[in-house]
Amino acid sequence: MPGRIPRSFIDDLLSRVDIVEVIDEYVPLTRAGRDYKACCPFHSEKTPSFTVSRAKQFYHCFGCQANGTAITFLMEHARLEFVEAVEELAHRVGIEVPREVRAEPNRPSTEPVFAVLERASRFYRKQLRQHPHASRAVDYLRGRGLSGEIAAAFNIGYAPPGWDNLVKAFPAESREGLLVRAGLAAPREGGGSYDRLRDRIVFPILDRRARTIGFGGRSIGDDTPKYLNTPESAVFHKGRELYGLPQAHAARSSRVVVVEGYMDVVALAQHGVGNAVATLGTAVTPEHLKQLFRHWPDVVFCFDGDEAGQRAAWRALETSLPLLRDGRQALFMFLPEGDDPDTLVRARGQAHFEERIDAAQPLGTYLFEKLKEQISLDSIDGRARLFETARPLVEKLPAGAFRHLVVRRLEEITGIAPATGASVGAPAASRARTHARRFATSGKAGGAVISPVRKAITLLVQHPGLARVADSPDRLRDMDLPGGALLAELIELLVDNPHLNTGALVERYRDHEGGGRHLASLAAEPLDLETETSNLEGRLEQEFRDCLHRIVERDRERSEDRRRRELEAKEFSQLDEEEREEYVRLTVKARK
C-alpha cells in the first residue's frame, strides 16, 4: 500500500525547487537587495511587506506574519493539500514522488473499502434505473424539480426495500466483513449482516478527490429518520467531510455557500447555483472550514432565520474566528421564515438567491449586530458589558488587518480604547509570552533581552551550516535551560543532514505541535549581523560560538546558584570547612 512520502525526498525536493520561481508565477516579485518583495497575497496592503529569500528558500510577510516554504505557499495560496503541493513541485523539476511501503498488520488497507464503496455507488445508481420499485424514487426526485442530468451529476441512486439487497449483490465482501467495515451493512446478532440503507434515495458522499467515502439516504415515505448517513469508517469522518465538495469546486467560484442538507445542494445546482456544500448532520467544525478556505476565500453560511438557525450561525461564527486571517471572509445569510435553500431557489430562481448571497452579512457586522441585540448600549454598564463579551471573541482572531479593524470597530461602539480594555487586541503580547516561556526571552520597554539559546536557534535556523562549528549537542541536552533540548536536536539533525536549507529545516517540523510555527517565526526574525555583507560568514560563526559559550556559562551560573542555595539552607555551624569555603566563594562570586 502506498505510504508516506519519505522525509529525505522532501528535503531533496526543497533543495531543487526555487521558491522565487514558484511564487513569482502567482505573485510578481521584484528584487530588493538579496531578497525579493511584493505586496502580500494573503492580506490587502499598498506597501510591499512580503519578502522571499532564495538563500533560505523561505517567504515571510512582516504585515500579516504569513510565512513558509514553497510547499506551504502552494497549500495556502493555491489551496492544494500537502501531497498535491509536493506532487506539483516534483512535476516542476521532473521527478517522481516515491512512497514508503510499510507492512502495517494492525492497520488494514483502505483500498478495498474505497473499492467496495464505489461498486456500491454503481449498484445504487443501477437500481434507480431498473428496480421495479424505483418509480417512487424517480417520482419524488422529479417532484422536487430535479432532472436526470443533475441526478447523474451527483450520482444519485436508490436502495430498494429489503434487508439484504446489497448483501446478496456482494456475497464475498459480506462474508469478509468488508461491507460492515465500509458502513454499508450492519452485523446481525446471530451472524451475517443486513443492509443499512433500505427503500431510500441514496446520495453518495465524495471526498475532495471525488472518491466515494459514504452515503446519505433520504426516506421516500414516512420512515424515520428522514435522513440517514452510513456510519463513520476508516475513510469517512463526518466532522471533516462535506457533501458536494467536488461539484462545488468544479463551479470555479470565488465563494462557497454552506447549507444544511443534500437536497439543498442538489436543488441549488439544478437552478444554476453550483457552489454549495452541506455538512453531514453536524455543526461546522474547524476541519470543515480549513478545507473550505483551502479552496475559497469567501465562505457564506446559509441558515434558517428562526431561533435554531441563529444558534447555528453563532456556533459557526465562533468556529470561524481563529481561521480568519487576512484574505479570508466568513459571511452570514439568513432565509425567510418557512423557507430552506431548496424551496427558495425553486420559488424565486437563481438570480434572487444569488442576490441574497451578495447581501450576506460579513462576520464583523453580524458579530456586533448580534451583540447589540442582546446588550443595551444606553448605559456605561451596557457598553462595558458588550466590551467584555466581545473581547474573548476578538482575541480568537489571528493578527492582521481584519483583527485591527474589528478592534477599532469595538472601540467605536463602546467608547473603550483597547489599551484601556486590558489589551483586547494584542495577540503579539500572547505570542511574546509564549516565546518567553519557550526560549527564555524577557523584554523591557526599550527593547528585548534575548536569551543566548533563542539567539543560537535563530542563527541556526537561518544559517543551518553553522551546525558544523558546534560541539557535541549532548551537553546542551543535559542542561536545564528553556529551549536547550530543541537547540541540541537541531544541531544533531543538521550535522547528520548538512544539505538542509532553512525551508527544508522548517518543513521538517511541520507536524510538530507548535514547533513548526516557532521555527518559522525565528526564520523570519531580522539579524543585525546581516546589515553588512563583509565577512558575513565569519561574523555569523563568531556570533554562534559566542551564543554557545554564553549558554555554557549560564548553565554553570545556574548550577552554582543552586549549590549556593543548598548550602545556604543549612545552618552555617553544620557546614564542614570545605563547604564553608565553597559557600563563601560562591556568595562572593554571585555578588560581583
C-alpha angles and dihedrals in degrees: 000000000000108000139179123333106254113254090226089060092053089051092050093045093054090050090055100042120080108219091200092060092045096051094039089065089062102028120027107237129205125202117255110179110297093345139051130244141201141155105281115264090207099061139016116268140147099205115059113249097156112103131185122198118204091189093054096032086225139117130208136178115211089198105055098010094238109156144153148105133303087274092053092049093054090047095049102034104029090033095230125155117248094260091045091052091050091048091049092052091045090052090053092058095038102246133126122242109240123210130210113238112208131175107238107179093176094050113058119211116266093212094090089049092054090046096052092045090054091048090049089052090055089047093054092046090052091051090054089058101038115019115108092232095046093095089079090057093044091049091050093051092047090048088057089054098253122147127215089249094058091044088054092047089058095037091237113184144170132249106208124223115274138075102254113030093119093037090056092044091054106034097157094048089047093053091048092051092242094127089055092047089052093049093243095114138026125221120253119228092236095045135281124057143257135219115271095204116057129168092351138125105248126220113192113221113219130196123226090277090056093249117145108247103163146337141246119209126204117202114233098205132024097304117134138262093040091210122032126182124201108250125265115279141171089291103028124071115165094204091062105034132078130198115242097016098137092044092048091048090052089057088071096215126153090230138044129210118220113209134169110248148032094247091052091056094045095044092050090050089049089058097046101269098116100160098083131114133179134215115236102246093301135100116262110281132201088250090056091051095046088055093047096047089050088066105025132035092205123054116188116198112209115201140166113261094236128100093270090053091051091051091049090049092053091050089051090050093053091047092049099051100082091048099051101101116159113294093037126094135188118199133186126221122183125198128221115270112278095020133104125186091267096054095038097052091045092050100040105020138228098301094055093047093050090048088058090050089052089052095050115133117251113237094252092054094045092047095056096037090054093047092048090053089058101037126048117228094198093099138046089241091054094051091047090049092050090050092052091045093050097043099077089047094050091047089062091064117099118245115274146085095307093055090046091053092047090052091050091049090051089053091050092051099044102027089230116127115223092239089057092045099066096270100302095179112037116103085159089072090053091047090049090053090050091050090048091056093045101041104018095246117163123188136205131194093262096046144309132292104218119206116237090240092057091044091050092050091048092051091046095049093049095040107027092177089074089079088082092071095051123102122231109312092220093091091051091051091055094050119102094228126127108255094011094116091050092049090051090048092051093049091050092047094049094045088055092042107034092165094069116115126199094271094049091047093053090045089057088064097045094113096039109108106250093339097094093050093049094048090047091053091049090048088062098042112117117249117209089211091067095063089086126043102203111115089342094160093054093047091049091051092050092048091050092048089049090052092052090048091051090049091054091046092048091050089050090050091050090050092049091047091052090049092048090052091049091054091042090056090062127076109265090229090058094057118098120230094266092050091049091053090047092050093050092047093049093045093051091047092050091053095054 
